[in-house]
Amino acid sequence: MDVELYSGSIISIPYGHHKIDARFYHIVADRQHLVDKPVIVRLHGTLGNLLDETEHYVPTVLARSDYSSLTMNTLLSNLGLFFGFGVFDDTMDQIGRVCKFLRHLGFKKIVLSGHGIGGCMAVRYAAGVSEDPEIVGVIAVSTPYSVSETTRRRWEKFGSEPSYDEVYERAKRIFKPAQGKEPAKDEIILVEKAQGRTRLPRDSEVYTLKTWWPLAGPEAEGTDTYKHIGNIKVPILLVHGLQDEFIGPEGSGALQQIAKDTGNGDVTQIFMDTGHKMQDKQGELGDIMVKWLDERFAK
């Protein structure tokens, strides 16, 4: 194992009666660095990221170019979706807590970067704090136009069991019970053939009904990226894989157009010859991010 490649400090940030686990790369105490260089807050989607080997490549490339980065686990990480507390909308407060922590360290510029559903988080949070002068950029990698549309299309493609509509009807008993009926209790749902045509674990997904509804349900507005990206006025970098097996490139192009049409004059779109997880292209992705950052923030 290349120890240097896997460097970084695991930290825990207090959050109410709980904590937020994160990995901090390239911690610098130099005052000028904290003022001039943005720190990149990296967000991933479900199941977390600190043990994912792809997590180590981009932060290493950033560190070599003198950029600090903090990769955080959100409520959607680990067992959040399985146990019912991984609610997408609640991650916004967690991101705000991490940004407050970085400000306390002295950072004056923060770039939010997300992959997949993490990209939805980055866009959603930045759109909600559009007047915050310290949020200076957004990087969205493999980010869906709409998670609900992407999920429905994928489940229908592979013939998921249960189907998208069946899960929706079960979730409605909690969020929209019939007149005179008590809301149903939450329950864990296993969706087979959600990411492929087999019943193997790699092609399955697990949620509770309460975590599925705000993440992938048809009324989940938080993960409708197209509804929020137009409210972002800071520079945006959109990166998408041409071979993305879950999300077509046309959705990413549509996000770019929405951002431009609503007045953002700095929206960059880059397509890479790879899949959704940027397989074997993590170093190249890091180089793309560094070039984009340098063009805007390097002195």
C-alpha positions as CSV (number, residue, x, y, z in Angstrom):
1,M,0.0,0.0,0.0
2,D,1.2,3.5,-0.9
3,V,0.9,5.1,2.6
4,E,1.3,8.6,1.2
5,L,-1.7,8.1,-1.2
6,Y,-3.9,7.2,1.8
7,S,-2.9,10.1,4.0
8,G,-5.3,12.3,5.8
9,S,-6.7,12.8,9.3
10,I,-10.0,11.4,10.5
11,I,-11.8,14.0,12.5
12,S,-15.1,14.2,14.4
13,I,-17.1,17.4,14.4
14,P,-19.6,17.9,17.2
15,Y,-23.2,18.0,15.9
16,G,-25.8,18.4,18.6
17,H,-25.7,15.3,20.7
18,H,-23.9,13.5,17.9
19,K,-20.9,14.0,15.6
20,I,-20.0,14.2,12.0
21,D,-17.2,12.0,10.8
22,A,-14.9,13.4,8.2
23,R,-11.5,13.0,6.6
24,F,-9.3,16.2,6.4
25,Y,-6.6,16.4,3.8
26,H,-3.7,18.9,3.7
27,I,-4.3,20.8,6.9
28,V,-2.5,24.1,6.7
29,A,-2.1,26.7,9.4
30,D,-0.6,29.5,7.3
31,R,-2.9,32.5,7.5
32,Q,-2.5,33.6,3.9
33,H,-3.4,30.1,2.7
34,L,-6.6,30.2,4.7
35,V,-7.5,33.5,3.2
36,D,-6.5,32.9,-0.4
37,K,-7.1,29.2,-1.0
38,P,-10.6,27.7,-0.9
39,V,-11.1,24.5,1.0
40,I,-13.1,21.9,-0.8
41,V,-16.0,20.2,1.1
42,R,-16.5,16.9,-0.6
43,L,-19.9,15.2,-0.4
44,H,-20.8,11.7,-1.4
45,G,-24.2,10.0,-1.7
46,T,-25.4,6.9,0.0
47,L,-23.4,4.5,2.2
48,G,-20.6,6.9,2.9
49,N,-17.2,7.3,1.5
50,L,-14.3,7.1,4.0
51,L,-13.6,3.5,3.2
52,D,-14.1,3.8,-0.6
53,E,-10.7,3.6,-2.4
54,T,-11.8,6.2,-4.9
55,E,-12.1,8.7,-2.0
56,H,-8.3,8.9,-1.7
57,Y,-7.3,9.9,-5.2
58,V,-9.0,13.3,-5.7
59,P,-8.0,14.7,-2.3
60,T,-4.4,13.6,-2.9
61,V,-4.4,15.5,-6.3
62,L,-5.9,18.5,-4.6
63,A,-3.3,18.4,-1.8
64,R,-0.4,18.2,-4.2
65,S,-1.7,21.5,-5.7
66,D,-2.0,23.1,-2.2
67,Y,-5.8,22.7,-1.8
68,S,-7.2,21.5,1.5
69,S,-10.2,19.3,1.4
70,L,-12.6,17.8,3.9
71,T,-14.7,14.7,2.9
72,M,-17.7,14.3,5.2
73,N,-20.1,11.5,6.0
74,T,-23.7,12.7,6.1
75,L,-26.9,11.1,7.5
76,L,-27.2,9.2,4.3
77,S,-23.9,7.4,5.0
78,N,-23.4,4.0,6.5
79,L,-26.7,2.7,7.8
80,G,-28.7,5.9,7.6
81,L,-31.0,4.8,4.8
82,F,-31.5,1.4,6.4
83,F,-32.4,2.6,9.9
84,G,-34.7,5.5,9.0
85,F,-32.6,8.5,10.0
86,G,-30.9,9.1,6.6
87,V,-33.3,11.9,5.4
88,F,-31.9,13.9,2.5
89,D,-33.3,17.3,3.7
90,D,-31.7,16.9,7.1
91,T,-28.2,16.7,5.6
92,M,-28.4,20.5,4.8
93,D,-28.0,21.3,8.5
94,Q,-25.0,18.9,8.7
95,I,-23.3,20.7,5.8
96,G,-23.9,24.0,7.4
97,R,-22.2,22.7,10.6
98,V,-19.1,21.6,8.7
99,C,-18.9,25.0,7.0
100,K,-19.1,26.7,10.4
101,F,-16.3,24.5,11.6
102,L,-14.1,25.4,8.6
103,R,-14.8,29.1,9.2
104,H,-13.7,28.7,12.8
105,L,-10.4,27.3,11.5
106,G,-10.0,30.5,9.5
107,F,-11.0,29.5,6.0
108,K,-12.5,32.4,4.1
109,K,-13.5,30.5,0.9
110,I,-15.5,27.2,0.6
111,V,-16.1,25.2,-2.5
112,L,-18.8,22.5,-2.3
113,S,-18.1,19.4,-4.3
114,G,-20.4,16.4,-4.6
115,H,-20.5,13.1,-6.5
116,G,-23.9,11.6,-7.5
117,I,-26.4,12.3,-4.8
118,G,-23.6,14.3,-3.1
119,G,-23.8,16.6,-6.1
120,C,-27.5,17.1,-5.4
121,M,-26.5,18.0,-1.8
122,A,-23.9,20.5,-3.0
123,V,-26.3,22.2,-5.4
124,R,-29.2,22.2,-2.9
125,Y,-27.1,23.7,-0.1
126,A,-25.4,26.4,-2.3
127,A,-28.8,27.4,-3.7
128,G,-30.2,27.9,-0.1
129,V,-27.3,30.1,1.0
130,S,-26.8,32.1,-2.2
131,E,-26.1,35.2,-0.2
132,D,-23.2,33.6,1.7
133,P,-20.0,35.3,0.5
134,E,-17.8,32.5,1.7
135,I,-19.4,29.8,-0.5
136,V,-17.4,30.6,-3.7
137,G,-18.0,27.6,-6.0
138,V,-19.8,24.3,-6.7
139,I,-18.5,21.2,-8.3
140,A,-21.1,18.6,-9.2
141,V,-19.8,15.2,-10.5
142,S,-22.1,12.6,-12.0
143,T,-25.1,14.5,-10.6
144,P,-28.6,13.6,-11.7
145,Y,-31.0,16.1,-13.2
146,S,-33.6,14.5,-10.9
147,V,-33.0,11.6,-8.5
148,S,-36.7,10.5,-8.7
149,E,-36.7,10.5,-12.5
150,T,-33.3,8.6,-12.6
151,T,-34.5,6.1,-10.0
152,R,-37.8,5.4,-11.8
153,R,-36.1,5.0,-15.1
154,R,-33.4,2.6,-13.8
155,W,-35.9,0.5,-11.8
156,E,-38.2,0.2,-14.8
157,K,-35.2,-0.7,-17.0
158,F,-34.2,-3.7,-14.8
159,G,-37.6,-4.7,-13.7
160,S,-37.2,-4.0,-10.0
161,E,-39.1,-5.9,-7.4
162,P,-41.0,-4.2,-5.9
163,S,-41.6,-1.7,-8.7
164,Y,-41.2,2.1,-8.3
165,D,-45.0,2.6,-8.2
166,E,-45.4,-0.2,-5.6
167,V,-42.9,1.5,-3.3
168,Y,-44.6,4.8,-3.8
169,E,-48.0,3.4,-2.8
170,R,-46.5,1.9,0.3
171,A,-44.8,5.2,1.2
172,K,-48.0,7.1,0.6
173,R,-49.6,5.3,3.6
174,I,-47.1,7.2,5.8
175,F,-47.0,10.6,4.1
176,K,-50.4,10.7,2.5
177,P,-52.7,8.3,4.4
178,A,-56.2,7.9,3.2
179,Q,-58.9,10.0,4.8
180,G,-59.6,8.7,8.3
181,K,-56.6,6.4,8.3
182,E,-53.7,6.7,10.8
183,P,-50.3,7.1,9.1
184,A,-48.6,3.7,8.7
185,K,-45.3,2.9,10.5
186,D,-42.0,3.1,8.7
187,E,-40.6,-0.2,7.4
188,I,-37.4,-1.3,5.7
189,I,-37.7,-2.1,2.0
190,L,-35.4,-4.3,-0.1
191,V,-35.5,-3.5,-3.8
192,E,-34.1,-6.3,-5.9
193,K,-32.9,-5.7,-9.5
194,A,-32.6,-2.0,-8.8
195,Q,-29.2,-1.6,-10.4
196,G,-29.0,-4.6,-12.6
197,R,-30.9,-7.7,-13.7
198,T,-29.8,-10.1,-10.9
199,R,-31.0,-10.5,-7.4
200,L,-27.5,-10.3,-6.1
201,P,-26.7,-7.7,-3.3
202,R,-24.7,-5.6,-5.8
203,D,-27.9,-5.0,-7.9
204,S,-30.1,-4.4,-4.8
205,E,-31.0,-1.3,-2.8
206,V,-32.2,-0.9,0.7
207,Y,-34.2,2.0,2.3
208,T,-36.9,2.6,4.7
209,L,-40.0,4.2,3.4
210,K,-39.3,7.4,5.3
211,T,-35.8,7.7,3.8
212,W,-36.9,6.8,0.3
213,W,-39.7,9.4,0.0
214,P,-37.5,12.6,0.3
215,L,-34.7,11.0,-1.7
216,A,-36.2,9.3,-4.7
217,G,-40.0,9.6,-4.4
218,P,-41.9,11.5,-7.1
219,E,-42.5,14.4,-4.7
220,A,-38.9,14.7,-3.5
221,E,-38.0,18.3,-4.4
222,G,-34.7,18.4,-2.6
223,T,-33.1,16.0,-5.1
224,D,-34.6,17.7,-8.1
225,T,-31.3,19.4,-9.0
226,Y,-32.9,21.2,-11.9
227,K,-35.1,23.1,-9.5
228,H,-32.2,24.5,-7.5
229,I,-29.2,25.1,-9.8
230,G,-30.7,28.3,-11.2
231,N,-30.4,29.9,-7.8
232,I,-26.6,29.5,-7.7
233,K,-24.6,32.6,-8.7
234,V,-21.1,31.4,-7.9
235,P,-19.0,29.5,-10.5
236,I,-20.2,25.9,-11.2
237,L,-18.2,23.0,-12.6
238,L,-20.3,20.1,-14.0
239,V,-18.5,16.8,-14.8
240,H,-20.2,13.8,-16.3
241,G,-19.2,10.4,-17.6
242,L,-20.2,9.7,-21.2
243,Q,-20.5,6.0,-20.2
244,D,-22.5,6.7,-17.1
245,E,-24.7,3.6,-16.6
246,F,-27.3,5.4,-14.5
247,I,-27.5,9.0,-15.8
248,G,-27.5,10.1,-19.4
249,P,-25.3,13.1,-20.4
250,E,-28.3,15.0,-21.6
251,G,-29.4,15.7,-18.0
252,S,-26.0,17.3,-17.2
253,G,-26.2,19.4,-20.3
254,A,-29.7,20.6,-19.3
255,L,-28.4,21.6,-15.8
256,Q,-25.7,23.7,-17.5
257,Q,-28.3,25.4,-19.7
258,I,-30.6,26.2,-16.7
259,A,-27.8,27.7,-14.8
260,K,-26.8,29.9,-17.7
261,D,-30.4,30.9,-18.6
262,T,-30.9,32.1,-15.0
263,G,-27.9,34.5,-15.1
264,N,-24.9,32.5,-14.0
265,G,-22.0,33.7,-16.2
266,D,-19.5,31.0,-15.1
267,V,-20.8,27.5,-15.7
268,T,-18.3,24.9,-17.1
269,Q,-19.4,21.5,-18.5
270,I,-16.9,18.7,-19.0
271,F,-17.6,15.2,-20.2
272,M,-15.2,12.3,-19.5
273,D,-14.9,8.9,-21.2
274,T,-15.9,6.9,-18.1
275,G,-18.8,5.7,-16.1
276,H,-20.8,6.9,-13.1
277,K,-18.1,6.2,-10.5
278,M,-15.3,7.7,-12.7
279,Q,-13.6,4.3,-12.8
280,D,-9.9,4.6,-13.4
281,K,-10.3,8.3,-14.0
282,Q,-10.0,9.7,-10.5
283,G,-6.6,11.2,-11.1
284,E,-7.9,12.9,-14.3
285,L,-10.9,14.1,-12.4
286,G,-8.6,15.6,-9.8
287,D,-6.6,17.4,-12.5
288,I,-9.8,18.8,-14.0
289,M,-10.9,20.2,-10.6
290,V,-7.4,21.7,-9.9
291,K,-7.3,23.4,-13.3
292,W,-10.8,24.8,-12.7
293,L,-9.9,26.0,-9.2
294,D,-6.6,27.5,-10.3
295,E,-8.3,29.5,-13.1
296,R,-10.6,31.1,-10.5
297,F,-8.7,31.2,-7.2
298,A,-4.9,30.9,-7.7
299,K,-2.8,34.0,-7.4
